[in-house]
Amino acid sequence: MKNQVVHPYINVKEGVCGGTPVVKGTRIPVWAIIGYYKILNYAIEEIVKQLPELTPAQVYDAFSFYYDHQEEIDKELELKK
């Protein structure tokens, strides 16, 4: 049985950004954060500088969510390029 991982900073809700996973309290999608890393080669600290409304903990949780849902997020990222 696989353990259910809790992502306290990520919200996935129909009607919020079309159901796209976002950082809670923002409209910043997880795919955008991952895009800073994968496409622009930004480190966590650089992502926080570009998105100052986020904390490092929120960005790390977005990465954790990404690794739990990599195929789904990669598809979204590819569509947004």
DSSP file (Angstrom, degrees, kcal/mol; ACC not computed):
  #  RESIDUE AA STRUCTURE BP1 BP2  ACC     N-H-->O    O-->H-N    N-H-->O    O-->H-N    TCO  KAPPA ALPHA  PHI   PSI    X-CA   Y-CA   Z-CA
    1    1 A M              0   0    0      0, 0.0     2,-0.3     0, 0.0     0, 0.0   0.000 360.0 360.0 360.0 129.5    0.0    0.0    0.0
    2    2 A K        -     0   0    0      1,-0.1     2,-0.2     0, 0.0     0, 0.0  -0.627 360.0-119.6 -83.3 134.3    1.4    3.4   -1.0
    3    3 A N        -     0   0    0     -2,-0.3     2,-0.6     1,-0.1    -1,-0.1  -0.483  23.6-121.1 -71.1 141.1    1.5    6.1    1.6
    4    4 A Q        -     0   0    0     -2,-0.2     2,-0.4     1,-0.0    -1,-0.1  -0.754  26.4-144.6 -83.2 119.2   -0.5    9.2    0.8
    5    5 A V        -     0   0    0     -2,-0.6     2,-0.5    60,-0.0    63,-0.0  -0.711   7.9-140.4 -88.0 133.5    1.9   12.2    0.8
    6    6 A V        -     0   0    0     -2,-0.4    59,-0.0     2,-0.0    -1,-0.0  -0.800  11.2-166.1 -95.1 132.5    0.5   15.5    2.2
    7    7 A H    >   -     0   0    0     -2,-0.5     3,-1.5     3,-0.2    -2,-0.0  -0.854   4.3-173.9-117.0  92.4    1.5   18.7    0.4
    8    8 A P  T 3  S+     0   0    0      0, 0.0    -1,-0.1     0, 0.0    50,-0.1   0.700  81.1  45.5 -65.5 -19.8    0.5   21.5    2.8
    9    9 A Y  T 3  S+     0   0    0     48,-0.1    15,-2.9    49,-0.1     2,-0.4   0.405  97.3  85.1-103.5   2.8    1.3   24.3    0.4
   10   10 A I  E <   -A   23   0A   0     -3,-1.5     2,-0.4    13,-0.3    13,-0.2  -0.881  55.1-165.3-112.8 137.5   -0.3   22.9   -2.8
   11   11 A N  E     -A   22   0A   0     11,-3.3    11,-2.6    -2,-0.4     2,-0.5  -0.977   8.5-178.8-121.8 129.4   -4.0   23.3   -3.8
   12   12 A V        +     0   0    0     -2,-0.4     2,-0.4     9,-0.2     8,-0.1  -0.940  24.6 150.3-125.6 107.4   -5.7   21.2   -6.4
   13   13 A K    >   -     0   0    0     -2,-0.5     3,-2.3     3,-0.4     6,-0.7  -0.985  48.9-115.3-144.8 128.0   -9.3   22.3   -6.8
   14   14 A E  T 3  S+     0   0    0     -2,-0.4     3,-0.1     1,-0.3    -2,-0.0  -0.381 106.5  30.4 -58.0 134.6  -11.7   22.3   -9.7
   15   15 A G  T 3  S+     0   0    0      1,-0.2     2,-0.7    -2,-0.1    -1,-0.3   0.244  97.1  98.1  95.6 -12.9  -12.6   25.9  -10.4
   16   16 A V  S X  S-     0   0    0     -3,-2.3     3,-1.4     1,-0.2    -3,-0.4  -0.933 113.9 -26.9-108.7 109.8   -9.2   27.3   -9.2
   17   17 A C  G >  S-     0   0    0     -2,-0.7     3,-1.6     1,-0.3    -1,-0.2   0.860 119.5 -61.1  52.8  39.0   -7.0   27.8  -12.3
   18   18 A G  G 3  S-     0   0    0      1,-0.3    -1,-0.3    -5,-0.0    -4,-0.1   0.738  96.6 -58.6  65.3  23.4   -8.9   25.1  -14.1
   19   19 A G  G <  S+     0   0    0     -3,-1.4    -1,-0.3    -6,-0.7    -2,-0.2   0.493  96.0 147.2  84.0   2.6   -7.9   22.4  -11.6
   20   20 A T    <   -     0   0    0     -3,-1.6    -7,-0.3    -4,-0.3    -1,-0.3  -0.515  60.0-101.8 -69.5 136.4   -4.2   23.0  -12.2
   21   21 A P        +     0   0    0      0, 0.0     9,-2.7     0, 0.0    10,-0.4  -0.429  53.0 174.8 -61.0 127.1   -2.1   22.4   -9.0
   22   22 A V  E     -AB  11  29A   0    -11,-2.6   -11,-3.3     7,-0.3     2,-0.4  -0.863  40.2 -91.7-129.5 163.3   -1.2   25.8   -7.6
   23   23 A V  E >   -A   10   0A   0      5,-2.4     3,-2.0    -2,-0.3     5,-0.4  -0.655  58.9-100.4 -73.2 128.5    0.5   27.1   -4.5
   24   24 A K  T 3  S+     0   0    0    -15,-2.9     3,-0.1    -2,-0.4    -1,-0.1  -0.177 106.6  19.4 -53.2 138.3   -2.2   27.7   -1.8
   25   25 A G  T 3  S+     0   0    0      1,-0.3    -1,-0.3    -3,-0.1     2,-0.3   0.473 119.9  70.4  80.3   1.9   -3.2   31.3   -1.5
   26   26 A T  S <  S-     0   0    0     -3,-2.0    -1,-0.3     2,-0.1    -4,-0.1  -0.794  78.4-128.5-134.5 177.8   -1.8   32.2   -4.9
   27   27 A R        +     0   0    0     -2,-0.3    -3,-0.1    -3,-0.1    -2,-0.0   0.011  66.9 126.4-113.9  23.7   -2.6   31.5   -8.6
   28   28 A I        -     0   0    0     -5,-0.4    -5,-2.4     3,-0.0    -2,-0.1  -0.744  54.5-140.7 -86.7 114.2    1.0   30.3   -9.2
   29   29 A P  B >>  -B   22   0A   0      0, 0.0     4,-1.5     0, 0.0     3,-0.6  -0.412  14.0-125.2 -76.8 150.7    0.9   26.9  -10.8
   30   30 A V  H 3> S+     0   0    0     -9,-2.7     4,-2.5     1,-0.2     5,-0.2   0.888 110.7  60.9 -57.9 -40.1    3.3   24.1   -9.9
   31   31 A W  H 3> S+     0   0    0    -10,-0.4     4,-1.9     1,-0.2    -1,-0.2   0.850 101.6  53.4 -59.7 -33.1    4.2   23.8  -13.6
   32   32 A A  H <> S+     0   0    0     -3,-0.6     4,-1.8     2,-0.2    -1,-0.2   0.912 109.0  47.9 -68.1 -41.7    5.4   27.4  -13.7
   33   33 A I  H  X S+     0   0    0     -4,-1.5     4,-1.3     1,-0.2    -2,-0.2   0.927 113.1  47.9 -63.3 -44.6    7.7   26.8  -10.7
   34   34 A I  H  X S+     0   0    0     -4,-2.5     4,-3.3     1,-0.2     5,-0.3   0.847 106.5  59.1 -65.5 -33.1    9.1   23.7  -12.3
   35   35 A G  H  X>S+     0   0    0     -4,-1.9     4,-2.3    -5,-0.2     5,-1.4   0.887  99.8  55.6 -62.3 -40.0    9.6   25.6  -15.5
   36   36 A Y  H  <5S+     0   0    0     -4,-1.8     6,-2.5     3,-0.2    -1,-0.2   0.896 116.1  39.4 -57.2 -38.8   11.9   28.1  -13.8
   37   37 A Y  H  X5S+     0   0    0     -4,-1.3     4,-0.7     4,-0.2    -2,-0.2   0.955 123.5  35.2 -76.3 -52.5   14.0   25.1  -12.7
   38   38 A K  H  <5S+     0   0    0     -4,-3.3    -3,-0.2     2,-0.2    -2,-0.2   0.858 130.2  28.1 -76.8 -36.6   13.9   22.9  -15.8
   39   39 A I  T  <5S+     0   0    0     -4,-2.3    -3,-0.2    -5,-0.3    -1,-0.1   0.879 132.8  30.1 -93.5 -44.0   13.9   25.5  -18.6
   40   40 A L  T  4<S-     0   0    0     -5,-1.4    -3,-0.2    -4,-0.2    -2,-0.2   0.508  96.4-129.9 -96.1  -5.3   15.7   28.5  -17.0
   41   41 A N     <  +     0   0    0     -4,-0.7     2,-0.2    -6,-0.3    -4,-0.2   0.826  46.2 167.1  60.3  34.4   17.9   26.4  -14.7
   42   42 A Y        -     0   0    0     -6,-2.5    -1,-0.2    -7,-0.1     2,-0.1  -0.579  30.7-133.6 -80.0 141.5   17.0   28.5  -11.7
   43   43 A A     >  -     0   0    0     -2,-0.2     4,-2.2     1,-0.1     3,-0.3  -0.409  34.7 -96.8 -80.5 167.9   17.9   27.3   -8.2
   44   44 A I  H  > S+     0   0    0      1,-0.2     4,-2.3     2,-0.2     5,-0.2   0.912 126.0  52.8 -53.2 -46.3   15.3   27.4   -5.4
   45   45 A E  H  > S+     0   0    0      1,-0.2     4,-1.7     2,-0.2    -1,-0.2   0.874 108.9  49.4 -61.0 -38.4   16.7   30.7   -4.2
   46   46 A E  H  > S+     0   0    0     -3,-0.3     4,-2.0     2,-0.2    -1,-0.2   0.863 108.6  53.0 -69.7 -35.7   16.5   32.3   -7.7
   47   47 A I  H  X S+     0   0    0     -4,-2.2     4,-2.1     2,-0.2    -2,-0.2   0.922 108.2  50.5 -63.9 -43.0   12.9   31.1   -8.0
   48   48 A V  H  < S+     0   0    0     -4,-2.3     6,-0.3     1,-0.2    -2,-0.2   0.869 109.1  51.9 -63.6 -36.2   12.0   32.8   -4.7
   49   49 A K  H  < S+     0   0    0     -4,-1.7    -1,-0.2     1,-0.2    -2,-0.2   0.885 112.9  44.8 -65.8 -37.7   13.6   36.0   -5.9
   50   50 A Q  H  < S+     0   0    0     -4,-2.0    -2,-0.2     1,-0.3    -1,-0.2   0.794 124.7  34.2 -75.3 -28.8   11.5   35.8   -9.1
   51   51 A L  S >< S+     0   0    0     -4,-2.1     3,-2.5    -5,-0.2    -1,-0.3  -0.643  71.8 171.9-124.6  71.2    8.3   35.0   -7.2
   52   52 A P  T 3  S+     0   0    0      0, 0.0    -1,-0.1     0, 0.0    -4,-0.1   0.629  70.7  71.0 -64.6 -13.1    8.8   36.9   -3.9
   53   53 A E  T 3  S+     0   0    0     -3,-0.1     2,-0.3     2,-0.1    -5,-0.1   0.610  91.1  77.5 -75.5  -9.4    5.3   36.1   -2.7
   54   54 A L  S <  S-     0   0    0     -3,-2.5    -3,-0.1    -6,-0.3     3,-0.0  -0.733  73.6-140.3-100.4 149.3    6.5   32.5   -2.2
   55   55 A T     >  -     0   0    0     -2,-0.3     4,-2.0     1,-0.1     3,-0.2  -0.650  29.8-110.0 -96.1 160.8    8.5   31.2    0.6
   56   56 A P  H  > S+     0   0    0      0, 0.0     4,-2.9     0, 0.0     5,-0.2   0.890 120.1  57.3 -56.4 -37.7   11.3   28.6    0.1
   57   57 A A  H  > S+     0   0    0      1,-0.2     4,-2.1     2,-0.2     5,-0.2   0.894 105.5  49.8 -61.2 -39.7    9.0   26.1    1.9
   58   58 A Q  H  > S+     0   0    0     -3,-0.2     4,-1.9     2,-0.2    -1,-0.2   0.905 112.0  47.7 -65.1 -41.0    6.3   26.6   -0.7
   59   59 A V  H  X S+     0   0    0     -4,-2.0     4,-2.0     2,-0.2    -2,-0.2   0.920 111.1  50.3 -67.6 -43.3    8.7   26.2   -3.5
   60   60 A Y  H  X S+     0   0    0     -4,-2.9     4,-2.3     1,-0.2    -1,-0.2   0.893 109.8  51.4 -61.1 -38.5   10.2   23.0   -2.0
   61   61 A D  H  X S+     0   0    0     -4,-2.1     4,-2.8     2,-0.2    -1,-0.2   0.865 105.8  55.1 -67.5 -34.4    6.6   21.6   -1.6
   62   62 A A  H  X S+     0   0    0     -4,-1.9     4,-2.4     2,-0.2    -1,-0.2   0.904 109.2  48.0 -62.3 -40.0    5.9   22.4   -5.2
   63   63 A F  H  X S+     0   0    0     -4,-2.0     4,-2.4     2,-0.2    -2,-0.2   0.913 110.8  50.5 -65.5 -42.4    9.0   20.3   -6.1
   64   64 A S  H  X S+     0   0    0     -4,-2.3     4,-1.3     2,-0.2    -2,-0.2   0.925 111.6  47.8 -60.8 -44.6    7.8   17.5   -3.8
   65   65 A F  H  X S+     0   0    0     -4,-2.8     4,-1.2     1,-0.2     3,-0.3   0.915 109.5  54.8 -61.2 -42.8    4.4   17.6   -5.5
   66   66 A Y  H >< S+     0   0    0     -4,-2.4     3,-0.8     1,-0.2     7,-0.2   0.929 106.2  49.7 -56.7 -48.0    6.1   17.6   -8.9
   67   67 A Y  H 3< S+     0   0    0     -4,-2.4     3,-0.4     1,-0.3    -1,-0.2   0.770 111.9  49.3 -67.6 -23.6    8.0   14.4   -8.1
   68   68 A D  H 3< S+     0   0    0     -4,-1.3    -1,-0.3    -3,-0.3    -2,-0.2   0.670 127.5  25.3 -82.5 -17.9    4.8   12.7   -6.9
   69   69 A H  S <X S+     0   0    0     -4,-1.2     4,-2.3    -3,-0.8     5,-0.3  -0.182  78.7 142.9-136.8  39.8    3.0   13.8  -10.1
   70   70 A Q  H  >  +     0   0    0     -3,-0.4     4,-2.9     1,-0.2     5,-0.2   0.866  69.6  50.1 -58.1 -45.6    5.8   14.2  -12.6
   71   71 A E  H  > S+     0   0    0      1,-0.2     4,-1.9     2,-0.2    -1,-0.2   0.927 113.2  46.6 -61.7 -45.0    4.1   12.9  -15.7
   72   72 A E  H  > S+     0   0    0      2,-0.2     4,-1.8     1,-0.2    -1,-0.2   0.922 115.8  44.4 -62.4 -46.4    1.0   15.1  -15.2
   73   73 A I  H  X S+     0   0    0     -4,-2.3     4,-2.8    -7,-0.2     5,-0.2   0.895 110.7  54.2 -69.3 -40.2    3.1   18.3  -14.5
   74   74 A D  H  X S+     0   0    0     -4,-2.9     4,-2.4    -5,-0.3    -1,-0.2   0.887 107.3  51.8 -60.9 -38.2    5.5   17.6  -17.4
   75   75 A K  H  X S+     0   0    0     -4,-1.9     4,-1.9    -5,-0.2    -1,-0.2   0.928 111.5  46.5 -63.1 -44.6    2.5   17.4  -19.8
   76   76 A E  H  X S+     0   0    0     -4,-1.8     4,-1.5     1,-0.2    -2,-0.2   0.920 112.1  50.7 -62.8 -43.6    1.2   20.7  -18.5
   77   77 A L  H  X S+     0   0    0     -4,-2.8     4,-0.9     1,-0.2    -2,-0.2   0.903 108.9  51.5 -61.7 -42.0    4.7   22.3  -18.8
   78   78 A E  H >< S+     0   0    0     -4,-2.4     3,-0.5     1,-0.2    -1,-0.2   0.887 109.0  50.9 -63.0 -39.4    5.1   21.0  -22.4
   79   79 A L  H 3< S+     0   0    0     -4,-1.9    -1,-0.2     1,-0.2    -2,-0.2   0.805 110.6  50.0 -67.2 -29.1    1.7   22.5  -23.3
   80   80 A K  H 3<        0   0    0     -4,-1.5    -1,-0.2     1,-0.2    -2,-0.2   0.589 360.0 360.0 -88.5 -11.7    2.7   25.9  -21.9
   81   81 A K    <<        0   0    0     -4,-0.9    -1,-0.2    -3,-0.5    -2,-0.1   0.519 360.0 360.0 -60.5 360.0    6.1   26.2  -23.6
